[in-house]
Amino acid sequence: MSAECGEPGHEGLQGWSPGPGGHSGAMGSGPCPSPSTPTPWSLPRWRAYVAAAVLCYINLLNYMNWFIIAGVLLDVQKFFQISDSNAGLLQTVFVGCLLLSAPVFGYLGDRHSRKVTLSLGILLWSGAGLSSSFISPRYSWLFFLSRGVVGTGTASYSTTAPTVLGDLFVRDQRTRVLAIFYICIPVGSGLGYVLGSAVTELTGNWRWALRIMPCLEAVALILLIVLVPDPPRGAAEKQGVVTVGGPRSTWCEDVRYLGRNWSFVGSTLGVTAMAFVTGALGFWAPKFLFEARVVHGLQLPCFREPCNSQDSLIFGVLTVVTGLVGVILGAEASRRYKKVNPRAEPLICAASLLAAAPCLYLALILAPTTLLASYSRCPSEEKGFVPRGGTEPKVFLALGELLLSCNWAVVADILLSVVVPRCRGTAEALQITVGHILGDAGSPYLTGLISSALRAARPDSYLQRFLSLQQSFLCCAFVIALGGGCFLLTALHLERDQAQAQARQTGIPDSKDVHSEAMESQCLLPSTGASPEDP
């Protein structure tokens, strides 16, 4: 008895399969395969690239949401009467909700429809962002809460989207696509500053920046539903053959496996160091630049809204440029160096962070030195100094941003190469959770807290405000150097962990672990392939 079948919920992907003679034909025209029969799977290349383009566009909007508030921070502080320490807490609430919800979305992304998970995230962050623009200044706590909901929506995308790309592309293609995807981190962050400052300049009201974003996100949701498929997990590595019918590991078993994966642990600690630095600099840099210009006598202090947004615009453009160049440079260096050194990826990450550390340190050390050395006493000025020049710190700061940007795509490639496909959503979630809880969840608040403490012990002047915020950044240089050491640790274990991930994926036990990890390998990725829950 013959019956036509097709698996529901896979309309963008499994509707394509190799027919006779290599031509594509629609699935469902023959009898249903048995649960253990390999199911052919393929996707036209143009559809894979269209899906990648849509995911990149959404990632751009994702990171614009992260930093759009930082672009109008002075106006937000004036509107809600928020101090520096509480303003840093605003970003902490955002990231805190993100890291708490990331494991949940990672679990769902490994076991249920990733397309539904992504759509839910977009609806959450766009709805919360729009509603926050109508909050009265009397309810500042509600604005903090809305930023937390935006962070929750962001978590669903950050944990799930990279795993979809990992199942659409493999090897060099994956490296290039991930490079484009992770270019959206610095570019989207920079555009967040630019959009916030530009809209505030045009409308005279910072809240309109939050009202424009949902229009762009509605377009993104439609494109996601129509154009992005939900590929079977591990489809790219299995070269078009997906099997169904195997048991599913538990979340605790997945976490235990990842905890023993030294390449994953080392790269996660390295990402944490990067998140700490980018979180602190990204949130406070526009205000830092504004106060520097006030001290230099190039800008009047902000007494009422709207504050001058030129510094957010400048920092946004700088972030976009250094991000574009850095991500492309890091991905291309990794792709070429891998041909001669299999440990190229973590070595490139380590080198870029170890080079970024002295750049950031010199920028911070030279800034007060050149600033104070280039000032002369002026009795007629309350702040006591008049500037004469000095651009060296800006050059070192730009170099530091460029070197940090080299790692985004390379780190993602490391994770996808050392973790089995069925655990990648959980791995992304854990990396995000650890990176944020020890990184940028606390670094903006910690920076603001240190700055406020330093200001309280000093005379109240614009110069001392500037120096307090500047000196609160000093720990960033030391943290980023520690991150470079973590990537060196990753390089020591990379080849072994890649071999073990490949062995578990194909169902062939690795000789080094056949006794110690046989049971774990069987639970995590049996040779029968995807589970019945896999889409």
Residue pairs with C-beta under 8 A, 6 or more apart in sequence:
2 30
2 31
3 31
3 32
4 28
4 29
4 30
5 28
5 31
5 32
6 14
6 15
6 27
6 28
7 14
7 535
9 113
9 230
9 535
10 229
10 230
10 232
10 535
11 229
12 47
12 51
12 227
12 228
12 229
12 230
13 41
13 43
13 229
13 230
13 231
13 232
14 27
14 39
14 41
14 232
15 26
15 27
16 24
16 26
16 27
16 41
16 42
16 43
16 44
16 47
17 24
17 25
17 26
17 27
17 40
17 41
17 42
18 24
18 25
18 40
18 42
18 240
19 25
24 42
24 44
33 39
35 244
35 245
35 532
36 243
36 244
36 245
36 528
37 243
38 241
38 242
38 243
38 529
39 241
39 242
39 243
39 244
40 240
40 241
41 231
41 232
41 235
41 240
41 241
41 242
42 240
43 168
43 229
43 231
47 227
47 229
48 168
48 169
50 227
51 164
51 168
51 227
51 228
51 229
52 165
52 168
52 169
52 177
52 180
52 181
54 220
54 223
54 224
54 227
54 228
55 161
55 164
55 165
55 181
55 224
55 228
56 180
56 181
56 183
56 184
57 220
57 223
58 118
58 122
58 157
58 161
58 220
58 223
58 224
59 157
59 161
59 181
59 184
59 185
59 188
60 184
60 187
60 188
60 191
61 188
61 213
61 216
61 217
61 220
62 125
62 154
62 157
62 158
62 184
62 188
63 184
63 185
63 187
63 188
63 189
63 192
64 188
64 189
64 191
64 192
64 195
64 213
65 125
65 129
65 150
65 154
65 192
65 213
66 94
66 154
66 188
66 189
66 192
66 282
67 188
67 189
67 190
67 192
67 193
67 196
67 282
67 283
68 192
68 193
68 195
68 196
68 209
68 210
68 213
69 76
69 90
69 91
69 147
69 196
70 91
70 192
70 193
70 196
70 282
70 283
70 284
70 285
70 286
70 312
71 192
71 193
71 194
71 195
71 196
71 197
71 200
71 209
71 286
71 309
71 312
71 316
72 196
72 197
72 200
72 206
72 209
72 309
72 312
73 87
73 283
73 286
73 287
73 312
74 286
74 287
74 290
74 302
74 307
75 200
75 206
75 305
75 306
75 307
76 82
76 87
76 90
76 143
76 206
77 83
77 87
78 302
78 304
78 305
78 307
79 137
79 206
79 305
80 137
80 140
80 143
81 137
81 140
82 90
82 140
83 452
84 448
84 451
84 452
84 469
85 445
85 448
85 449
85 452
86 448
87 448
88 283
88 284
88 444
88 445
88 446
88 447
88 448
88 449
89 144
89 445
89 448
90 143
90 144
90 147
91 147
91 279
91 283
91 440
91 444
91 445
92 441
92 442
92 444
92 445
93 144
93 145
93 147
93 148
93 151
94 147
94 148
94 150
94 151
95 151
95 279
95 436
95 440
95 441
96 148
96 151
96 436
96 437
96 441
97 147
97 148
97 149
97 151
97 152
97 155
98 151
98 152
98 154
98 155
98 158
98 432
98 436
99 155
99 432
99 433
99 436
99 437
99 441
100 152
100 433
101 151
101 152
101 155
101 156
102 155
102 158
102 159
102 428
102 429
102 430
102 432
102 433
102 436
103 426
103 429
103 430
103 433
104 155
104 429
105 117
105 121
105 155
105 156
105 159
105 160
105 425
105 429
106 159
106 160
106 425
106 426
106 427
106 428
106 429
106 430
106 432
107 251
107 425
107 426
107 429
108 117
108 425
109 117
109 156
109 159
109 160
109 163
109 425
109 428
109 429
110 163
110 233
110 254
110 422
110 423
110 424
110 425
110 426
111 248
111 531
111 533
111 534
112 533
112 535
113 230
113 535
114 160
114 163
114 164
114 230
114 425
114 535
115 224
115 225
115 228
115 229
115 230
117 156
117 160
118 156
118 157
118 160
118 161
118 164
118 224
118 228
119 221
119 224
119 225
120 153
120 156
121 153
121 154
121 155
121 156
121 157
121 160
122 153
122 157
122 217
122 220
122 221
122 224
123 153
123 221
124 149
124 150
124 152
124 153
124 156
125 149
125 150
125 151
125 152
125 153
125 154
125 217
126 153
126 213
126 214
126 217
126 218
126 221
127 149
127 214
128 146
128 147
128 149
128 150
128 153
129 146
129 150
129 210
129 213
129 214
130 210
130 211
130 213
130 214
131 146
132 142
132 143
132 146
132 147
132 150
132 210
133 207
133 208
133 210
133 211
134 207
135 142
135 143
135 146
155 429
155 432
158 428
158 432
159 425
159 428
159 429
159 432
160 425
160 428
161 181
162 178
162 181
162 412
162 415
162 416
162 424
162 428
163 233
163 421
163 424
163 425
163 428
164 228
164 230
164 231
165 174
165 177
165 178
165 181
166 174
166 236
166 416
166 421
166 424
167 231
167 232
167 233
167 234
167 235
167 236
167 421
168 177
168 229
168 231
168 235
168 236
169 177
169 236
170 236
170 237
172 335
174 236
174 413
174 416
175 331
175 334
175 335
175 409
175 413
176 331
176 335
178 331
178 409
178 412
178 413
178 416
179 327
179 328
179 330
179 331
179 332
179 409
181 409
181 412
182 327
182 331
182 408
182 409
182 412
183 323
183 324
183 327
183 328
183 408
183 409
185 323
185 327
185 405
185 408
186 319
186 320
186 322
186 323
186 324
186 326
186 327
186 401
186 405
186 408
187 319
187 320
187 323
187 324
189 282
189 316
189 319
189 323
190 315
190 316
190 317
190 318
190 319
190 320
190 321
190 323
191 316
191 320
192 316
193 286
193 312
193 313
193 315
193 316
193 319
194 312
194 313
194 316
194 317
194 320
195 209
195 212
195 213
196 206
196 209
196 309
196 312
197 309
197 310
197 312
197 313
197 316
198 309
198 313
199 206
199 208
199 209
199 212
200 206
200 208
200 209
200 306
200 309
201 306
201 309
204 306
205 306
206 305
206 306
230 535
232 242
232 530
232 534
232 535
233 421
233 422
233 424
233 530
233 534
234 242
234 420
234 421
234 422
234 505
234 529
234 530
235 242
237 421
237 505
238 505
238 529
242 529
242 530
243 528
243 529
243 530
244 528
244 529
244 530
244 531
244 532
244 534
245 528
245 529
245 531
245 532
246 526
246 527
246 528
246 529
246 530
246 531
247 523
247 526
247 531
248 531
248 533
249 257
249 422
249 423
249 523
249 524
249 525
250 523
251 426
253 520
253 523
253 524
254 423
254 426
254 524
255 426
255 430
256 520
257 420
257 423
257 520
257 524
258 264
258 265
258 419
258 423
258 426
258 427
258 430
259 265
260 517
260 520
261 418
261 419
261 497
262 489
262 490
262 492
262 493
262 497
263 346
263 414
263 418
263 490
263 493
263 494
263 497
263 498
264 415
264 418
264 419
264 427
264 431
264 497
266 346
266 486
266 487
266 489
266 490
266 493
267 346
267 349
267 411
267 414
267 415
267 431
267 486
267 487
267 490
268 430
268 431
268 434
268 435
269 434
269 483
269 486
269 489
270 346
270 349
270 350
270 353
270 407
270 411
270 483
270 484
270 486
270 487
270 490
271 411
271 431
271 434
271 435
271 439
271 483
272 434
272 435
272 438
272 439
272 483
273 353
273 439
273 479
273 480
273 482
273 483
273 484
273 486
274 353
274 404
274 407
274 411
274 435
274 439
274 480
274 483
275 435
275 436
275 438
275 439
275 440
275 443
276 438
276 439
276 440
276 443
276 476
276 479
276 480
277 360
277 404
277 443
277 476
277 479
277 480
277 483
278 404
278 440
279 439
279 440
279 441
279 443
279 444
280 440
280 443
280 444
280 446
280 447
280 473
280 476
281 401
281 473
281 476
282 319
282 440
283 440
283 444
283 447
284 444
284 447
284 448
284 469
284 473
285 315
286 311
286 312
286 315
287 311
287 469
288 466
288 469
288 470
288 473
289 311
289 314
289 315
290 299
290 302
290 307
290 308
290 311
291 462
291 465
291 466
291 469
292 466
293 299
293 311
294 300
294 301
294 462
294 466
295 371
295 383
295 385
295 387
295 462
295 463
295 466
296 387
297 381
297 386
297 387
298 387
299 308
299 310
301 462
302 308
318 398
318 401
319 401
322 398
322 401
322 402
322 405
323 401
323 405
325 402
325 405
326 401
326 402
326 403
326 404
326 405
326 406
327 405
327 406
327 408
327 409
329 402
329 406
330 348
330 349
330 352
330 405
330 406
330 407
330 408
330 409
330 410
331 409
331 410
333 344
333 348
333 406
334 344
334 345
334 348
334 409
334 410
334 413
337 344
337 347
337 348
338 344
338 345
341 347
342 494
342 495
342 498
343 491
343 494
343 495
345 410
345 413
345 414
345 417
345 494
346 414
346 487
346 488
346 490
346 491
346 494
347 487
347 488
347 491
348 406
348 407
348 410
349 406
349 407
349 410
349 411
349 414
349 484
349 487
349 490
350 484
350 485
350 487
350 488
350 490
350 491
351 484
352 403
352 404
352 406
352 407
352 484
353 403
353 404
353 407
353 480
353 481
353 483
353 484
353 487
354 481
354 484
355 403
356 399
356 400
356 403
356 404
356 480
357 477
357 478
357 480
357 481
357 484
358 477
359 396
359 397
359 399
359 400
359 403
360 396
360 397
360 400
360 473
360 476
360 477
360 480
361 474
361 477
362 392
362 393
362 396
363 393
363 394
363 396
363 397
363 400
364 393
364 470
364 471
364 473
364 474
364 476
364 477
366 390
366 392
366 393
366 396
367 393
367 470
368 467
368 470
368 471
370 390
370 392
370 393
371 387
371 390
372 385
373 390
374 387
374 388
374 389
374 390
375 385
375 386
375 387
375 388
376 385
376 386
376 388
377 384
377 385
378 384
378 385
378 386
382 461
383 461
383 462
383 463
384 461
384 463
385 463
404 480
414 490
414 494
415 424
415 427
415 428
415 431
416 424
417 498
417 501
418 494
418 497
418 498
418 501
419 427
419 501
420 501
420 504
420 505
420 524
420 525
421 505
421 525
422 524
422 525
422 530
422 531
422 534
423 524
423 525
443 476
447 469
447 472
447 473
448 472
450 468
450 471
450 472
451 468
451 469
451 472
452 468
454 467
454 468
454 471
454 472
455 464
455 465
455 468
458 464
458 467
458 468
496 512
499 510
500 510
500 512
500 513
503 509
503 510
503 521
504 510
504 521
504 524
504 525
505 525
506 527
507 525
507 526
507 527
507 528
509 518
509 521
513 521
